[in-house]
Amino acid sequence: MALKIYTKTGDLGKTTLIGGTKVPKSHIRIDSYGTVDELNAYIGLVSDYFEDEKSGVVLKEIQDRLFTIGSSLACDPEAEPTMKIPDLVDADVLFLENEIDKMNEVLLPMKNFILPGGHIAVSTAHVARCVCRRAERCCVNMQENNLFVEPLVIKYLNRLGDYIFVLSRYIGHVLNIQEVKWMPRISKKI
């Protein structure tokens, strides 16, 4: 017999953190790991739209790290969890930096802001970047409200936002999609 996906325990607007603590589903900790989950889904979508084997391997690694971050955020730091939570390490941030540097080797230097678009893979990468920045803001908000969040989580999300931006440009480069430069309209004052 298959396990049921529904438990009905959240029907009253509460959920349980790893460690057993019940919190409202509107709790910032839930918002944080929910946003990381949303980001993970968008990373999968980017990988599906950009069928590049090397990038696909990197994106799978990122998805794995996002599950690690989600489990860290879903844990009540005050309660002793009964299960071992995977760790994020400094090498994970270095991995992103190295991947950014590799992609930048083939990209022209940016001289203008660019508008998202030109190809669905490029646009989806930009959506993922925006969700990543929101996840980062959620985690910073937790920190500012004295809720524990591992500092390396914030650092990783910050670097991941940079990585996804460069990835969006790299996707355009590989697919030969012209970047659309943002040309600000400046009105003449009378």
Z-matrix of the N, CA and C atoms (Angstrom, degrees):
N
C 1 1.452
C 2 1.529 1 109.35
N 3 1.307 2 116.03 1 133.43
C 4 1.466 3 121.63 2 -179.22
C 5 1.525 4 110.40 3 -75.82
N 6 1.332 5 115.15 4 149.63
C 7 1.459 6 120.17 5 175.10
C 8 1.521 7 109.69 6 -69.62
N 9 1.309 8 116.94 7 142.53
C 10 1.458 9 120.62 8 176.37
C 11 1.525 10 108.97 9 -77.60
N 12 1.319 11 116.33 10 138.71
C 13 1.456 12 121.42 11 179.61
C 14 1.524 13 111.29 12 -78.85
N 15 1.312 14 115.97 13 -24.31
C 16 1.460 15 118.89 14 -179.80
C 17 1.530 16 109.98 15 -101.24
N 18 1.333 17 114.23 16 138.88
C 19 1.467 18 119.77 17 179.83
C 20 1.522 19 111.83 18 -115.60
N 21 1.324 20 116.53 19 -18.71
C 22 1.462 21 124.87 20 -178.58
C 23 1.531 22 112.89 21 69.16
N 24 1.340 23 117.08 22 3.54
C 25 1.467 24 119.27 23 -178.33
C 26 1.527 25 112.02 24 -74.77
N 27 1.318 26 117.71 25 -17.62
C 28 1.461 27 120.54 26 -179.80
C 29 1.511 28 114.28 27 -98.49
N 30 1.302 29 117.37 28 7.47
C 31 1.462 30 121.31 29 -175.29
C 32 1.527 31 113.59 30 -62.91
N 33 1.308 32 117.52 31 -20.97
C 34 1.465 33 120.82 32 -179.59
C 35 1.527 34 112.57 33 -99.96
N 36 1.341 35 116.42 34 14.25
C 37 1.465 36 119.80 35 174.42
C 38 1.514 37 115.08 36 85.58
N 39 1.316 38 118.08 37 17.19
C 40 1.467 39 121.89 38 177.49
C 41 1.519 40 108.62 39 -119.41
N 42 1.324 41 114.77 40 155.72
C 43 1.461 42 121.03 41 174.59
C 44 1.523 43 107.92 42 -141.44
N 45 1.317 44 115.93 43 168.04
C 46 1.456 45 121.04 44 -176.38
C 47 1.519 46 110.33 45 -114.14
N 48 1.324 47 115.66 46 128.21
C 49 1.461 48 121.50 47 174.98
C 50 1.521 49 109.77 48 -76.55
N 51 1.324 50 116.55 49 160.95
C 52 1.458 51 120.36 50 171.49
C 53 1.530 52 106.20 51 -63.16
N 54 1.288 53 116.47 52 123.64
C 55 1.453 54 121.54 53 -174.00
C 56 1.511 55 111.28 54 115.35
N 57 1.357 56 117.13 55 -12.65
C 58 1.448 57 121.40 56 171.76
C 59 1.514 58 117.29 57 99.68
N 60 1.304 59 119.15 58 -7.45
C 61 1.462 60 121.43 59 -178.22
C 62 1.525 61 110.48 60 -73.57
N 63 1.335 62 116.29 61 129.93
C 64 1.474 63 121.19 62 176.04
C 65 1.524 64 108.97 63 -89.85
N 66 1.339 65 115.14 64 134.97
C 67 1.467 66 121.60 65 177.86
C 68 1.522 67 108.78 66 -137.88
N 69 1.345 68 116.85 67 158.45
C 70 1.471 69 118.96 68 174.85
C 71 1.537 70 110.30 69 -64.94
N 72 1.312 71 116.26 70 148.32
C 73 1.463 72 119.73 71 178.85
C 74 1.535 73 112.04 72 -65.92
N 75 1.323 74 116.69 73 -13.53
C 76 1.461 75 121.31 74 177.02
C 77 1.527 76 111.98 75 -88.13
N 78 1.319 77 118.80 76 -0.33
C 79 1.463 78 123.72 77 -178.93
C 80 1.523 79 109.82 78 -60.23
N 81 1.319 80 116.59 79 142.45
C 82 1.459 81 120.95 80 -177.42
C 83 1.526 82 112.11 81 -60.00
N 84 1.320 83 117.36 82 -31.18
C 85 1.475 84 119.87 83 177.77
C 86 1.532 85 109.91 84 -64.25
N 87 1.333 86 116.87 85 -39.87
C 88 1.466 87 121.19 86 178.49
C 89 1.530 88 109.56 87 -68.19
N 90 1.332 89 116.49 88 -42.05
C 91 1.464 90 121.08 89 177.42
C 92 1.530 91 110.29 90 -59.80
N 93 1.324 92 116.53 91 -40.29
C 94 1.470 93 120.93 92 -179.05
C 95 1.519 94 111.69 93 -63.57
N 96 1.348 95 116.51 94 -52.74
C 97 1.460 96 115.53 95 -176.92
C 98 1.528 97 111.91 96 -75.73
N 99 1.327 98 117.37 97 -23.69
C 100 1.464 99 119.75 98 172.98
C 101 1.522 100 111.74 99 -66.41
N 102 1.326 101 116.66 100 -37.75
C 103 1.466 102 120.89 101 177.98
C 104 1.521 103 110.30 102 -69.70
N 105 1.333 104 117.40 103 -36.89
C 106 1.463 105 120.47 104 175.39
C 107 1.526 106 109.92 105 -64.12
N 108 1.324 107 117.32 106 -38.56
C 109 1.461 108 121.24 107 176.74
C 110 1.528 109 110.91 108 -63.65
N 111 1.333 110 116.54 109 -42.62
C 112 1.466 111 120.91 110 176.79
C 113 1.530 112 110.33 111 -60.75
N 114 1.326 113 116.09 112 -43.25
C 115 1.464 114 120.76 113 177.35
C 116 1.527 115 110.39 114 -59.30
N 117 1.312 116 116.71 115 -43.74
C 118 1.460 117 120.93 116 -179.97
C 119 1.531 118 110.74 117 -58.87
N 120 1.328 119 116.65 118 -40.93
C 121 1.462 120 120.56 119 178.36
C 122 1.530 121 110.81 120 -64.10
N 123 1.325 122 117.14 121 -40.86
C 124 1.467 123 120.10 122 178.40
C 125 1.530 124 111.90 123 -67.64
N 126 1.327 125 116.84 124 -35.88
C 127 1.469 126 119.27 125 176.39
C 128 1.530 127 109.16 126 -61.97
N 129 1.329 128 116.87 127 -40.49
C 130 1.466 129 119.94 128 175.48
C 131 1.513 130 112.14 129 -60.95
N 132 1.327 131 116.33 130 -39.21
C 133 1.461 132 120.82 131 178.81
C 134 1.531 133 111.40 132 -66.75
N 135 1.328 134 116.71 133 -41.68
C 136 1.472 135 120.14 134 176.13
C 137 1.525 136 109.23 135 -58.17
N 138 1.322 137 116.72 136 -45.96
C 139 1.461 138 121.39 137 -179.62
C 140 1.526 139 111.21 138 -61.66
N 141 1.317 140 117.14 139 -38.13
C 142 1.462 141 120.37 140 178.31
C 143 1.523 142 112.41 141 -67.87
N 144 1.325 143 116.86 142 -37.48
C 145 1.474 144 120.51 143 -179.13
C 146 1.523 145 112.58 144 -79.40
N 147 1.338 146 117.33 145 -30.82
C 148 1.466 147 121.29 146 -178.89
C 149 1.520 148 107.86 147 -108.07
N 150 1.301 149 115.42 148 94.84
C 151 1.455 150 121.41 149 -173.77
C 152 1.522 151 110.89 150 -86.11
N 153 1.327 152 114.86 151 67.97
C 154 1.458 153 122.92 152 178.20
C 155 1.522 154 106.74 153 -114.40
N 156 1.328 155 116.97 154 119.60
C 157 1.463 156 120.69 155 -172.06
C 158 1.528 157 112.65 156 -58.78
N 159 1.318 158 117.84 157 -47.65
C 160 1.473 159 120.93 158 -178.43
C 161 1.520 160 110.65 159 -62.82
N 162 1.322 161 116.89 160 -47.15
C 163 1.466 162 120.16 161 178.97
C 164 1.524 163 110.81 162 -63.93
N 165 1.327 164 117.17 163 -34.86
C 166 1.458 165 120.96 164 178.30
C 167 1.522 166 112.03 165 -61.19
N 168 1.321 167 116.89 166 -39.28
C 169 1.470 168 121.38 167 177.71
C 170 1.530 169 109.95 168 -64.86
N 171 1.329 170 116.27 169 -44.02
C 172 1.470 171 120.60 170 179.13
C 173 1.524 172 110.37 171 -63.61
N 174 1.314 173 116.95 172 -44.15
C 175 1.464 174 120.57 173 -179.07
C 176 1.530 175 111.91 174 -64.69
N 177 1.321 176 117.75 175 -35.57
C 178 1.474 177 120.22 176 175.78
C 179 1.531 178 109.97 177 -64.45
N 180 1.327 179 116.90 178 -40.10
C 181 1.469 180 120.65 179 177.06
C 182 1.527 181 110.14 180 -62.58
N 183 1.318 182 116.46 181 -42.08
C 184 1.464 183 120.89 182 177.58
C 185 1.530 184 110.26 183 -62.30
N 186 1.323 185 117.16 184 -43.52
C 187 1.467 186 119.91 185 178.10
C 188 1.528 187 110.91 186 -60.01
N 189 1.310 188 117.16 187 -39.22
C 190 1.460 189 120.78 188 177.08
C 191 1.532 190 110.79 189 -63.06
N 192 1.321 191 116.54 190 -43.22
C 193 1.471 192 120.87 191 178.84
C 194 1.531 193 110.03 192 -64.50
N 195 1.334 194 117.21 193 -36.71
C 196 1.465 195 119.81 194 179.30
C 197 1.527 196 111.29 195 -66.47
N 198 1.336 197 117.38 196 -33.84
C 199 1.467 198 119.35 197 173.56
C 200 1.527 199 109.97 198 -65.08
N 201 1.325 200 116.80 199 -38.87
C 202 1.467 201 121.08 200 176.67
C 203 1.524 202 110.17 201 -61.40
N 204 1.333 203 116.88 202 -45.56
C 205 1.468 204 121.29 203 179.50
C 206 1.526 205 109.88 204 -63.45
N 207 1.328 206 116.50 205 -44.44
C 208 1.460 207 120.31 206 179.23
C 209 1.516 208 111.90 207 -59.02
N 210 1.332 209 116.81 208 -42.45
C 211 1.463 210 119.00 209 -179.93
C 212 1.522 211 110.94 210 -68.63
N 213 1.324 212 117.58 211 -33.81
C 214 1.464 213 121.07 212 176.12
C 215 1.526 214 110.65 213 -64.97
N 216 1.327 215 116.11 214 -43.84
C 217 1.463 216 120.48 215 -179.06
C 218 1.527 217 111.83 216 -71.18
N 219 1.329 218 117.67 217 -28.12
C 220 1.462 219 121.86 218 -178.79
C 221 1.527 220 112.70 219 -80.28
N 222 1.313 221 116.57 220 -3.19
C 223 1.459 222 122.05 221 -176.17
C 224 1.528 223 110.27 222 -92.88
N 225 1.305 224 116.00 223 134.18
C 226 1.464 225 120.44 224 173.64
C 227 1.523 226 107.20 225 -78.18
N 228 1.340 227 117.72 226 112.03
C 229 1.463 228 119.76 227 -176.91
C 230 1.530 229 113.22 228 -66.41
N 231 1.330 230 117.24 229 -17.28
C 232 1.466 231 121.24 230 179.52
C 233 1.529 232 112.00 231 -83.62
N 234 1.329 233 117.02 232 -23.85
C 235 1.461 234 121.12 233 -178.06
C 236 1.526 235 109.43 234 -100.71
N 237 1.288 236 116.15 235 146.71
C 238 1.463 237 120.93 236 178.14
C 239 1.518 238 108.68 237 -83.15
N 240 1.346 239 117.96 238 109.66
C 241 1.471 240 118.35 239 179.70
C 242 1.531 241 111.15 240 -68.96
N 243 1.303 242 114.96 241 146.54
C 244 1.460 243 120.12 242 -179.85
C 245 1.524 244 111.93 243 -83.41
N 246 1.336 245 116.19 244 -10.46
C 247 1.464 246 118.48 245 179.61
C 248 1.521 247 109.96 246 -119.33
N 249 1.314 248 116.26 247 153.18
C 250 1.456 249 122.27 248 -179.77
C 251 1.524 250 108.74 249 -77.29
N 252 1.331 251 116.06 250 124.94
C 253 1.462 252 121.78 251 178.53
C 254 1.533 253 108.20 252 -91.33
N 255 1.337 254 118.50 253 132.38
C 256 1.470 255 119.71 254 179.52
C 257 1.531 256 110.91 255 -62.06
N 258 1.308 257 115.21 256 154.35
C 259 1.460 258 120.72 257 -177.17
C 260 1.525 259 112.10 258 -103.62
N 261 1.313 260 114.70 259 145.93
C 262 1.455 261 122.90 260 167.03
C 263 1.524 262 105.06 261 -94.63
N 264 1.327 263 117.97 262 140.02
C 265 1.470 264 121.04 263 -178.10
C 266 1.524 265 109.76 264 -128.16
N 267 1.328 266 116.03 265 161.99
C 268 1.464 267 121.56 266 -179.92
C 269 1.531 268 112.08 267 -55.58
N 270 1.325 269 117.36 268 -32.66
C 271 1.467 270 120.85 269 179.78
C 272 1.528 271 111.58 270 -62.33
N 273 1.330 272 117.80 271 -25.24
C 274 1.463 273 120.66 272 177.35
C 275 1.528 274 111.05 273 -66.67
N 276 1.324 275 116.88 274 -38.08
C 277 1.464 276 121.68 275 176.87
C 278 1.528 277 109.21 276 -69.71
N 279 1.325 278 116.70 277 -43.87
C 280 1.464 279 121.28 278 178.65
C 281 1.531 280 110.93 279 -60.27
N 282 1.322 281 116.74 280 -37.83
C 283 1.469 282 121.69 281 176.99
C 284 1.528 283 110.30 282 -57.38
N 285 1.339 284 116.73 283 -46.62
C 286 1.469 285 120.69 284 178.88
C 287 1.526 286 110.80 285 -62.76
N 288 1.326 287 116.67 286 -43.38
C 289 1.469 288 120.50 287 -179.91
C 290 1.521 289 111.10 288 -61.40
N 291 1.331 290 117.06 289 -42.07
C 292 1.470 291 120.64 290 178.16
C 293 1.519 292 111.46 291 -64.06
N 294 1.334 293 116.95 292 -39.95
C 295 1.466 294 120.34 293 178.49
C 296 1.533 295 111.08 294 -67.12
N 297 1.324 296 116.94 295 -37.80
C 298 1.466 297 120.81 296 175.77
C 299 1.526 298 109.61 297 -60.84
N 300 1.325 299 116.39 298 -47.02
C 301 1.469 300 120.81 299 -178.98
C 302 1.524 301 111.69 300 -61.62
N 303 1.332 302 117.36 301 -40.47
C 304 1.473 303 120.69 302 179.08
C 305 1.525 304 110.77 303 -62.56
N 306 1.328 305 116.97 304 -45.01
C 307 1.466 306 119.58 305 -179.44
C 308 1.529 307 110.70 306 -66.77
N 309 1.326 308 116.56 307 -39.73
C 310 1.467 309 120.15 308 -178.58
C 311 1.521 310 112.96 309 -64.46
N 312 1.331 311 117.16 310 -22.72
C 313 1.469 312 120.45 311 178.28
C 314 1.523 313 112.35 312 -60.93
N 315 1.331 314 117.92 313 -28.92
C 316 1.470 315 121.09 314 -177.33
C 317 1.530 316 112.98 315 -104.37
N 318 1.333 317 117.20 316 -4.58
C 319 1.464 318 120.69 317 -177.63
C 320 1.525 319 110.67 318 -95.85
N 321 1.337 320 115.08 319 145.41
C 322 1.455 321 119.57 320 173.03
C 323 1.526 322 109.21 321 -69.99
N 324 1.333 323 117.09 322 146.69
C 325 1.469 324 118.33 323 177.25
C 326 1.527 325 110.49 324 -60.36
N 327 1.317 326 116.06 325 144.14
C 328 1.467 327 120.61 326 177.93
C 329 1.516 328 109.77 327 -79.46
N 330 1.328 329 115.43 328 131.47
C 331 1.461 330 120.63 329 176.19
C 332 1.516 331 111.46 330 -118.70
N 333 1.322 332 116.33 331 -8.08
C 334 1.462 333 123.07 332 179.90
C 335 1.515 334 108.76 333 -141.44
N 336 1.336 335 115.39 334 160.60
C 337 1.453 336 119.04 335 166.41
C 338 1.517 337 106.95 336 -69.50
N 339 1.321 338 116.88 337 150.79
C 340 1.465 339 119.46 338 179.10
C 341 1.519 340 109.55 339 -120.16
N 342 1.317 341 114.63 340 148.86
C 343 1.460 342 120.82 341 178.25
C 344 1.523 343 109.34 342 -87.62
N 345 1.327 344 117.48 343 137.66
C 346 1.461 345 119.52 344 176.06
C 347 1.525 346 110.01 345 -63.24
N 348 1.310 347 116.55 346 140.26
C 349 1.457 348 120.08 347 174.94
C 350 1.506 349 113.43 348 137.06
N 351 1.314 350 115.04 349 -173.82
C 352 1.455 351 122.61 350 179.10
C 353 1.515 352 113.18 351 104.99
N 354 1.322 353 116.46 352 -28.42
C 355 1.462 354 122.13 353 178.32
C 356 1.524 355 106.73 354 -161.22
N 357 1.322 356 116.62 355 146.83
C 358 1.464 357 119.86 356 -176.31
C 359 1.537 358 112.36 357 -60.43
N 360 1.330 359 118.15 358 -32.49
C 361 1.469 360 120.28 359 178.07
C 362 1.531 361 110.76 360 -68.54
N 363 1.333 362 116.34 361 -39.38
C 364 1.467 363 120.94 362 178.10
C 365 1.530 364 109.39 363 -65.41
N 366 1.322 365 116.22 364 -48.40
C 367 1.473 366 120.79 365 -179.24
C 368 1.520 367 111.53 366 -61.29
N 369 1.328 368 116.74 367 -41.93
C 370 1.453 369 120.47 368 -179.66
C 371 1.527 370 110.72 369 -65.72
N 372 1.311 371 117.18 370 -36.95
C 373 1.471 372 120.12 371 175.82
C 374 1.525 373 110.12 372 -62.22
N 375 1.323 374 117.70 373 -39.73
C 376 1.462 375 120.13 374 178.20
C 377 1.532 376 111.48 375 -66.48
N 378 1.334 377 117.39 376 -37.15
C 379 1.464 378 119.56 377 175.72
C 380 1.537 379 109.01 378 -63.33
N 381 1.325 380 116.71 379 -43.44
C 382 1.472 381 120.55 380 178.14
C 383 1.526 382 110.74 381 -60.61
N 384 1.324 383 117.01 382 -39.25
C 385 1.471 384 121.14 383 178.13
C 386 1.523 385 110.38 384 -61.47
N 387 1.323 386 116.34 385 -44.28
C 388 1.470 387 120.30 386 179.72
C 389 1.525 388 111.32 387 -64.17
N 390 1.321 389 117.44 388 -41.50
C 391 1.467 390 120.93 389 178.23
C 392 1.530 391 109.56 390 -65.67
N 393 1.321 392 116.75 391 -38.09
C 394 1.461 393 120.64 392 177.74
C 395 1.528 394 110.83 393 -61.27
N 396 1.316 395 116.92 394 -44.06
C 397 1.472 396 120.42 395 179.04
C 398 1.534 397 110.57 396 -64.95
N 399 1.338 398 117.61 397 -34.77
C 400 1.460 399 120.23 398 176.66
C 401 1.529 400 110.27 399 -67.20
N 402 1.334 401 117.07 400 -41.41
C 403 1.466 402 120.59 401 177.18
C 404 1.527 403 110.26 402 -60.48
N 405 1.314 404 115.55 403 -41.46
C 406 1.466 405 120.33 404 177.90
C 407 1.531 406 110.44 405 -62.21
N 408 1.342 407 117.05 406 -44.83
C 409 1.469 408 120.07 407 179.01
C 410 1.527 409 111.35 408 -62.90
N 411 1.332 410 117.17 409 -39.17
C 412 1.473 411 120.34 410 177.16
C 413 1.522 412 110.75 411 -59.66
N 414 1.318 413 116.41 412 -43.48
C 415 1.469 414 120.23 413 -179.08
C 416 1.523 415 111.08 414 -68.42
N 417 1.329 416 117.35 415 -39.35
C 418 1.466 417 120.45 416 176.12
C 419 1.528 418 109.46 417 -63.59
N 420 1.321 419 117.22 418 -39.45
C 421 1.458 420 121.64 419 177.60
C 422 1.535 421 110.34 420 -60.94
N 423 1.321 422 116.69 421 -42.34
C 424 1.467 423 119.93 422 175.94
C 425 1.522 424 110.26 423 -57.98
N 426 1.317 425 115.41 424 -48.42
C 427 1.462 426 121.09 425 -178.85
C 428 1.525 427 110.89 426 -59.63
N 429 1.329 428 116.24 427 -43.89
C 430 1.463 429 120.65 428 -179.36
C 431 1.528 430 112.24 429 -67.80
N 432 1.326 431 117.11 430 -21.70
C 433 1.461 432 122.17 431 177.50
C 434 1.526 433 112.14 432 -98.67
N 435 1.328 434 115.36 433 20.30
C 436 1.464 435 122.65 434 176.35
C 437 1.522 436 114.05 435 59.11
N 438 1.329 437 116.39 436 31.71
C 439 1.455 438 121.89 437 172.05
C 440 1.525 439 106.66 438 -101.74
N 441 1.302 440 116.92 439 129.76
C 442 1.463 441 119.12 440 -174.06
C 443 1.524 442 111.57 441 -64.33
N 444 1.309 443 114.26 442 130.58
C 445 1.459 444 122.84 443 168.26
C 446 1.524 445 105.38 444 -140.30
N 447 1.299 446 116.24 445 132.01
C 448 1.453 447 121.24 446 -179.97
C 449 1.534 448 108.54 447 -58.26
N 450 1.345 449 119.32 448 123.54
C 451 1.473 450 120.84 449 -179.07
C 452 1.529 451 113.48 450 -54.77
N 453 1.327 452 116.89 451 -31.97
C 454 1.457 453 119.86 452 179.57
C 455 1.531 454 111.72 453 -65.70
N 456 1.328 455 117.46 454 -26.41
C 457 1.470 456 120.85 455 176.57
C 458 1.524 457 109.22 456 -62.96
N 459 1.322 458 116.90 457 -45.92
C 460 1.466 459 120.69 458 -179.87
C 461 1.528 460 110.13 459 -64.85
N 462 1.316 461 116.81 460 -42.78
C 463 1.468 462 120.72 461 178.48
C 464 1.534 463 110.76 462 -61.13
N 465 1.332 464 116.40 463 -44.51
C 466 1.464 465 120.30 464 -179.80
C 467 1.524 466 110.87 465 -62.61
N 468 1.326 467 116.93 466 -46.70
C 469 1.462 468 119.79 467 -179.61
C 470 1.521 469 111.52 468 -63.08
N 471 1.329 470 116.57 469 -36.63
C 472 1.462 471 119.85 470 177.13
C 473 1.524 472 110.29 471 -62.33
N 474 1.322 473 116.65 472 -47.75
C 475 1.461 474 120.18 473 -179.40
C 476 1.518 475 111.15 474 -68.67
N 477 1.336 476 116.75 475 -33.57
C 478 1.462 477 119.99 476 178.60
C 479 1.524 478 110.56 477 -64.56
N 480 1.337 479 117.72 478 -38.55
C 481 1.461 480 120.11 479 175.77
C 482 1.524 481 111.13 480 -59.03
N 483 1.336 482 115.82 481 -41.73
C 484 1.477 483 120.39 482 176.50
C 485 1.524 484 110.58 483 -63.25
N 486 1.335 485 115.66 484 -44.76
C 487 1.463 486 120.35 485 -179.89
C 488 1.533 487 110.75 486 -58.95
N 489 1.326 488 116.72 487 -46.15
C 490 1.465 489 119.78 488 -176.46
C 491 1.529 490 110.65 489 -65.77
N 492 1.342 491 116.64 490 -36.60
C 493 1.466 492 118.43 491 176.66
C 494 1.529 493 110.44 492 -61.36
N 495 1.331 494 116.38 493 -48.27
C 496 1.470 495 119.79 494 179.97
C 497 1.530 496 109.69 495 -64.78
N 498 1.339 497 117.00 496 -37.24
C 499 1.464 498 120.17 497 176.71
C 500 1.525 499 110.70 498 -59.66
N 501 1.329 500 117.97 499 -40.83
C 502 1.468 501 119.97 500 179.73
C 503 1.529 502 110.19 501 -60.14
N 504 1.320 503 116.25 502 -40.62
C 505 1.467 504 120.06 503 177.45
C 506 1.531 505 110.94 504 -68.50
N 507 1.327 506 115.87 505 -39.89
C 508 1.465 507 120.97 506 -179.93
C 509 1.532 508 110.85 507 -64.17
N 510 1.317 509 116.20 508 -42.40
C 511 1.468 510 119.97 509 177.19
C 512 1.528 511 109.66 510 -57.56
N 513 1.329 512 116.36 511 -46.91
C 514 1.459 513 120.32 512 177.57
C 515 1.516 514 112.18 513 -58.74
N 516 1.321 515 115.95 514 -40.87
C 517 1.469 516 121.07 515 178.85
C 518 1.529 517 110.86 516 -62.46
N 519 1.333 518 116.71 517 -49.95
C 520 1.463 519 120.99 518 -177.93
C 521 1.527 520 111.06 519 -63.36
N 522 1.336 521 116.44 520 -39.25
C 523 1.469 522 120.66 521 -177.64
C 524 1.532 523 112.27 522 -87.61
N 525 1.333 524 116.54 523 2.34
C 526 1.467 525 122.64 524 179.41
C 527 1.535 526 111.65 525 59.48
N 528 1.327 527 115.22 526 45.60
C 529 1.461 528 122.22 527 178.70
C 530 1.522 529 107.97 528 -100.90
N 531 1.301 530 115.76 529 125.67
C 532 1.465 531 121.47 530 179.92
C 533 1.532 532 110.33 531 -67.83
N 534 1.334 533 116.91 532 129.75
C 535 1.461 534 120.27 533 174.19
C 536 1.523 535 109.52 534 -71.45
N 537 1.327 536 115.67 535 139.75
C 538 1.460 537 120.62 536 178.00
C 539 1.525 538 107.69 537 -97.84
N 540 1.330 539 115.10 538 111.94
C 541 1.462 540 119.60 539 -179.27
C 542 1.525 541 110.08 540 -75.23
N 543 1.312 542 114.99 541 139.81
C 544 1.456 543 119.97 542 174.53
C 545 1.515 544 107.98 543 -78.94
N 546 1.321 545 115.03 544 122.05
C 547 1.463 546 121.48 545 178.98
C 548 1.523 547 107.33 546 -113.02
N 549 1.325 548 117.70 547 97.01
C 550 1.466 549 119.33 548 -175.96
C 551 1.521 550 111.70 549 -62.71
N 552 1.314 551 114.83 550 137.96
C 553 1.455 552 120.71 551 176.07
C 554 1.523 553 108.24 552 -84.27
N 555 1.303 554 114.97 553 126.31
C 556 1.455 555 119.67 554 -179.35
C 557 1.531 556 107.45 555 -117.73
N 558 1.315 557 115.30 556 118.39
C 559 1.461 558 120.47 557 -179.61
C 560 1.521 559 109.52 558 -82.98
N 561 1.329 560 114.34 559 143.66
C 562 1.474 561 119.11 560 175.08
C 563 1.510 562 108.63 561 -82.70
N 564 1.291 563 115.68 562 131.59
C 565 1.470 564 120.20 563 177.77
C 566 1.520 565 108.38 564 -88.57
N 567 1.329 566 115.46 565 140.62
C 568 1.467 567 121.29 566 -179.10
C 569 1.509 568 109.06 567 -95.60
